Amino acid sequence: MQKLAYALIGIGAVVLAVWGIKEFFIDPEVDLLIRIAVGAVGLGLLVLLGVVLRDRLRSNKNDRFKGVDR
């Protein structure tokens, strides 16, 4: 039941975030330069997250101490 609650919270948060982003980029009162800047920052964060995840997955494959317990 707890997993269902977390899933519903996550889905709701994603839907609200997507809606907010869509409304921000569609709003004619927001200057085009601001939209481009916010889009560039968001894209940069996504690229950085992807690079970090890729590096973590690569380092887990080659971890010599994976099975060692403290």
N, C-alpha and C positions, 0 to 999 in steps of 0.2 A: 504494500500500500504506500510505503514511503517513496519507493521508486516512481510510482505513478504521480505522486504529488510533485516530486522534483521534475519529472517530465512535463507536467502541465505548467509549472512555473517557467521552465525553460522555453517551452513553446510560446507561451504568452509573452515573455520578454523578447523573444526573437520577432514575433509578429509586431509588437509595439515599436521595436527598433527599426524594422523595415519600413513600417508606416511613417515614422518620424523622418527617416532619411528621405523617403519618397516625397513627403510634403515639403521638406527643406529644399530639395532640388527643383521642385515644380513651382514653388512660390515666386511670383514675379517681382515681389518687393525686395528679394535678396539679390544683391549685386552679382553679376556674372563672375567677377574676379574672386569674390568670397566663395562662391560655389566651386570654382576651380581649385582654390586653395584648400578647402575642406576635403574635396575629392582626392587631391594629391596626398594630403596627410593620411587619409583613410587608406588609400592604396599603398602608401609606404608602410603603414602599420601592418597591413595584411601580408605584404612581401616579407617584412621582417619576421613576422610570426611563422610564415612558411619556412624561412631559412632556419630559424631556431628549431622548429619541429623536425626538419630534415636532418640537421646536425645531431639532435638527440637520438633519433632513430638509428643513424649511422653509428654513433658511439655505443649504443646498447648492443649492437651486433658484435662489436670487437671488444667488449668489456671482459677482461681476464678475471675479474673478481666478482662476477655475477652470482655465483653460487656460494660465495663465502659469507658466513654469518659472523656477526661481531661477538 
